[in-house]
Amino acid sequence: MQVLVIGRSGQVAQALLERGAAMDGVTVVARGRPDIDIADPASLARAIEEVAPDVVVNAAAYTAVDAAEDDEATAHSFNAEGPGALATLCAQRKLPFIHISTDYVFDG
């Protein structure tokens, strides 16, 4: 099984990479900046085509809580629009999609 993790440098992605390395028959490939950008659907589509995963996990997010309150547009792009585009890309390809979020949420 090939797993594509979006968001390479975060704690969740690192844990998935470590766990995947310990499992027979599972390959975890993590992609993040500068290779791809969660806010750029074309780069997400390229990653899916290149990796040809069996499942996609989104672990990318704008996690600087205080900065997100000051820059809502960027936070919304990274935490709503990007994952939405990724979900659409996965649905079009009939790929299972797992989105991991944090406990911090802003209204609107």
N, C-alpha and C positions, 0 to 999 in steps of 0.2 A: 504494500500500500504506500502510495506517495502522498504526503501531506504538504500543502503549501501554507506557510505561515506568513501573513502580512504583518510587518513590524518586527524587524530583526533584532533591535538592540534592547528592547524592554525586558522586564523580569519574566513576564509570561512567555514571551518568545524564547528566551534563553532556557527556561524550564522545559518547554516543549522540545527544543533541540536536544537537550540533555536526555530527556526521557525517551525520545525517539531513537537516539543512538544506542540505547540499552535494549531495544526491542527488535527481535528477529522479524524480518519481513516488512519493517516500517522504515521508510526514508522520510525525514523531515527536512524540507528546504525552506529557509527563511529568507524573505526579501524585504528590504527597506531602503531608506535613503542612502545614497543618492541613486540607487538602481531604479527604484519605483517611488511613487508619491501617492499616498492614499487619496489626495485631492485631485489626482489626474487619472480619470477612467481609462485613458488609452494606455498608460503605463501598467495599470492593473491588468488589462486585457493581455498585454504582451507577456506579463509574468505568468498568467494562466496558460497561455499558448506555449511558452517556453518550458515550463515545468510539467505540464500535462498531469495535474494532480488528480487524485481520487476524492479528495476533500480539501476545502479551503478554510483556514482559521484566520479570522481578523483579530490581531492583537495590537494593531496600531491605533493610536489615539493622541489627542492633544491633552496632556495630563497636567500641565501647569495651571492649577486651579485659579490662582490669583490673576495670572495673565489672561486666562480664558474669560474672566469676568470683564476685563478691559478690552479684549479683542474677540468679541462674540462671533464675528463673521468668520474668522479663521477657525475658532473652536467648532463652530457649526459645520464648516466645510470638512474638517478632519473627523468629527465625531458623529455626523449625521449624513451629509451628502456623500462623502467617500464610502462609508459602509453601505449606504443605499445603492450606490453604483456597483459596488462589489457584489452585493446580493443579487442585483439584476444580472450581472455577468455570469454568476454561478447558476442562476435559474435558467438562463438561456442555454447553458451547457449541461443542465441536469446534474450539477455538482452539489453535494451537500455543503452547506455553509454554516460555520459556527462563528458567532460574533461575541467577543468577550468585552464586557464593559466594566467600569469602575463603579464605586458607590457614590461618586460625585455627579450630580445632574443639575443643570441650570434650566430654569423655566423659559418658555418661549420657544 
